[in-house]
Amino acid sequence: MAERLTEMVGYRAGLAIAERDILACLWRYGCAHLYPPRDTGVRMRSEAFEIMNRCVADSFVQPGALKAMRPIQRSLHDRLQDTESVWQTLGFIDAVLASAPQQELESLDTLRERGAGLLVTSMGVHSPATRALLRDTARSLHGDVLADAVDLVFSEEDFKDASDPWKQWARTVEWNDVLDLADLFTSDSVTASYGRFFDQRFITYLAGRYEDLAAMHWRKFEALVAEYFHRAGFEVELGPGRNDNGVDIRIWEAGATGAECQPPLMIVQCKRERRKISKVVVKALAADVAWEKARTGLLVATVDWSPGAREVVRTRNYPVQEVNGEAVHAWLAAMQSSDAGLWLPD
């Protein structure tokens, strides 16, 4: 089981994990009891294997893989927030498929036998042409709302299909190396094979395990923040980590030439803390902003500011802004996908 799951994560996510990581993941989802005991043979239901596979995929590869086990009706309800709309959408699709010309359905079966990459869903076989027919029919008869709901059905089914552990493993990137997950917590290296400062594979992991930000190496947290601004198009200088005079990152406008010779647009102080940020930290950053002649300072932390910190910024009109844990979480969500968003593989 350990070999199967670690191989899946290595192939799909490019991450090297250990059995202890698998067990920690299963404990997190309340499924550790499914893991087979050591050194004994055991009978295992296919459902137990699928649940464990999806738990591990959810944590390391594809956030949402576990939820994809749910019936399509429940997944759609989470997206549409309306039971009536769910049943109208599924009923519409069933009605159109039931009334489709027999010759069209026969041609779809023929294409499937030829390996045309069609999607087999709980509602039948849908070629790109059939999907377009359903979408266009929904729009012409009932408007954009139903057409968008039909698209949601397809996206949910595509995700369910892609996260199916019984099918051939799918990955969005041909990883050239394997990254040790333990490095996220122990290494101060800021080199990345898939990214400028922080590796995409760590981002995908943290997007689903946000609580691990507090345990990651402090230098890796600085690299994560630098990576975000780099992908947003800014010129970024990541400091040495130690003896940096309180300035972790300097940021200039995109395309700034000789940036290191100009006052930065922003300076950034990173705090991977468990306690709220005190006003002493904020006052020190304000002093650094003035010294660097920067326009503003960002204090990026995994926690919120204390009331005293916010008050001193307000009363003294410091050019300092709060970037708290909620914002960092949003950054991870924006960067988490390896085939969309702010990052694309070279």
Helices and strands as residue ranges (DSSP letters): H 2-13, E 15-16, H 19-28, G 32-34, H 46-60, G 67-69, H 72-80, H 83-98, H 102-113, E 119-121, E 124-126, H 128-142, H 144-162, E 179-180, H 183-186, H 200-208, G 210-214, H 218-231, E 235-238, E 249-252, G 259-261, E 266-271, H 279-292, E 296-301, H 307-316, E 320-323, H 325-335
